[in-house]
Amino acid sequence: MRRRRSGQSHQNTIRNIRAVVLGKDGVGKSALTVRFLTRRFIGEYDNTLEATYRHHLIVDGQFISLDIMDTAGKNSVEKMSTCLTFAELFFIVYSVTDRTSFDEARLLVKYIQNDKTAQTAAPTMIIVANKCDLTHLRQVEEIEGQMLARSMEGLFFPVSVSEGYSEIQEILEESLRQCMNRERNKGSRMSRVKEGLRGTAKSLRRKSTGDAMMDPRPSTLGQSTSRPSSYLSIAE
């Protein structure tokens, strides 16, 4: 009889994460998404096509099932509403060669921060500054991207999607790590809040019991009274 293998399956510890890639058309969102999933770089994409992909990977021993949405077209209210209810991880991409794409990125950050329908109370936002190899065409300085990321406590990555697969994989893994850490920290804070509430409730119960034991009023036990027994606790 063949013995069963010991140990748990990755399926028992699977972590599902949903991400969305946002930004102005032409900044390299689709190129970045494909780099996340494969080693390929494709420079030309249909800028009207939106797609969602599923990708499996392991980060720090954690098996992750990643659903990532590549967006296209205008960032309308309806589109943003869909993204916010879908994702917990947001890659916000701009091109260092296009000042208006950076302005769009700032608006996206502000919208996500202010919206109350996001899947999580504090979604993870990653700022990606693309086309950094085109230094002669630069319109946005690196410090501006750093300050934007700092304003929302996110990560900042200056990259050239066209030049390297390994660098893009590192961005993906670090972003997923940030997302998982934020979720764990949120759980720890909730546990501390619950523990604090339990401690407060216990203190109140102890105080209530102590006050009852020190009550100077004479006991009514064994005495005849026409008032209902609950009357004392309400009126006196």
Disulfide bonds with the S-S distance in Angstrom:
none
